[in-house]
Amino acid sequence: MADPVGLNERLRLRRWLAAVGLTTTAEDAARVDTAETNAIALLGAHAACEALLGLLAGVRRHRPGDEVAFGRLVESAAAKVTLGPGLADDLDAMHRIRNDFVHASNTVAADEAARAVSNARRLMELVPASLGASWNLPAGAGLGTAVAKVIDVEVVGMWLRHADQMLREGRPQLAADGLARALHRALHRTDPGLLNDAAAAQMRRNQLHRASVLGMDYEAEATQSQIDGLYRWVLPLALGISPVAYQRLLDVIGTVPDLDMPTSVYRPRGVVVSDDDARRATSQTAEIIFRLWAMGSLRAWADDANIVELARPFLANPSGLAAGEAPPASGNEPQIYGQ
């Protein structure tokens, strides 16, 4: 497998992605808001923060019995990067609440779980600047741009970079559109194949036609419904994400038709993507795509260069809803963005 970045940088990205996964899991747990799930959220987010602080402080050789206090880790990271107003204090408060739970079984409140997740998200955004000159990342680059650099599959990477750029410009709706296109391209370039929409659609048409001839329309539809339901569970698990979290991700970024042109993005009516929504979706989408690459399943197609060329005019002059613009006010049809 080609490694366009280098072993050390790739290992650092792996740590970053591990922290992303912990944070995403913590965020999902915090949404439930029970005593148990708040504790899970706090512990997961705290572990993510510790990994990110270590990444920001700099990689050093670990020796048996060598431990670094959390406070010293914060200080070491702060010496390398600017943590931002109040973040060091929030990290200290999170660590104390974590100790109260671990050592005294104190209850974790919802706002404490939320603060821990927020701490991890804020640290996550500081990582690109610490990744080193060999990455050649632009100022303000995010996780999507870093993953695009590593996977070196341009038909996917161009949309990850586009999503990061739209986030920097305060256009979260277009950032989400870019993520939908990146994920769509990636899922169609897996080996062995994960998706084959045309073949699946033709198979369904054949099944329904045979059932209609035999007078078994109801049975065929019922069977197809069961297959669809199973698919909505199995696909996310194959990607390393829970079915609920994957559906929530698709609600934010939307879906696109299987066309080479940068076509419309469809998402449920009433969904307005915020900056935070787009950041979380960037983390999840980049993590899924990196995992496909890391397991050796992501493959470029021979005609990808043509698809990249078709997208260049749109990438040079993206259009669609910008931050603060309201979606259409009525109707039940899917919203269409990115036209």
WOZI-V710324 format. One record per backbone hydrogen bond with DSSP energy under -1.0 kcal/mol. CO is the residue of the C=O (numbers start at 1). NH is the residue of the N-H. If there is no record, write none. Layout:
((CO & NH) (CO & NH))
This chain:
((6 & 10) (7 & 11) (8 & 12) (9 & 13) (10 & 14) (11 & 15) (12 & 16) (13 & 17) (14 & 18) (15 & 19) (16 & 20) (17 & 21) (18 & 22) (19 & 23) (20 & 24) (21 & 25) (22 & 26) (23 & 27) (24 & 28) (25 & 29) (26 & 30) (27 & 31) (29 & 32) (34 & 38) (35 & 39) (36 & 40) (37 & 41) (38 & 42) (39 & 43) (40 & 44) (41 & 45) (42 & 46) (43 & 47) (44 & 48) (45 & 49) (46 & 50) (47 & 51) (48 & 52) (49 & 53) (50 & 54) (51 & 55) (52 & 56) (53 & 57) (54 & 58) (63 & 66) (69 & 73) (70 & 74) (71 & 75) (72 & 76) (73 & 77) (74 & 78) (75 & 79) (77 & 80) (77 & 81) (84 & 87) (86 & 90) (87 & 91) (88 & 92) (89 & 93) (90 & 94) (91 & 95) (92 & 96) (93 & 97) (94 & 98) (95 & 99) (96 & 100) (97 & 101) (98 & 102) (99 & 103) (100 & 104) (100 & 106) (101 & 105) (109 & 113) (110 & 114) (111 & 115) (112 & 116) (113 & 117) (114 & 118) (115 & 119) (116 & 120) (117 & 121) (118 & 122) (119 & 123) (120 & 124) (121 & 125) (123 & 126) (127 & 130) (128 & 131) (132 & 135) (133 & 136) (138 & 141) (142 & 146) (143 & 147) (144 & 148) (145 & 149) (146 & 150) (147 & 151) (148 & 152) (153 & 156) (153 & 157) (154 & 158) (156 & 160) (157 & 161) (158 & 162) (159 & 163) (160 & 164) (161 & 165) (162 & 166) (163 & 167) (164 & 168) (165 & 169) (166 & 171) (167 & 170) (171 & 175) (172 & 176) (173 & 177) (174 & 178) (175 & 179) (176 & 180) (177 & 181) (178 & 182) (179 & 183) (180 & 184) (181 & 185) (182 & 186) (183 & 187) (184 & 188) (186 & 189) (189 & 299) (196 & 200) (197 & 201) (198 & 202) (199 & 203) (200 & 204) (201 & 205) (202 & 206) (203 & 207) (204 & 208) (205 & 209) (206 & 210) (207 & 211) (208 & 212) (209 & 213) (210 & 214) (211 & 216) (216 & 220) (217 & 221) (218 & 222) (219 & 223) (220 & 224) (221 & 225) (222 & 226) (223 & 227) (224 & 228) (225 & 229) (226 & 230) (227 & 231) (228 & 232) (230 & 233) (230 & 234) (231 & 235) (233 & 237) (234 & 238) (235 & 239) (236 & 241) (242 & 246) (243 & 247) (244 & 248) (245 & 249) (246 & 250) (247 & 251) (248 & 252) (249 & 253) (250 & 254) (255 & 266) (257 & 259) (261 & 263) (265 & 337) (266 & 255) (267 & 335) (268 & 271) (274 & 278) (275 & 279) (276 & 280) (277 & 281) (278 & 282) (279 & 283) (280 & 284) (281 & 285) (282 & 286) (283 & 287) (284 & 288) (285 & 289) (286 & 290) (287 & 291) (288 & 292) (289 & 293) (290 & 294) (291 & 295) (292 & 297) (293 & 296) (297 & 191) (301 & 304) (303 & 307) (304 & 308) (305 & 309) (306 & 310) (307 & 311) (311 & 315) (312 & 316) (313 & 317) (322 & 325) (335 & 267) (337 & 265))
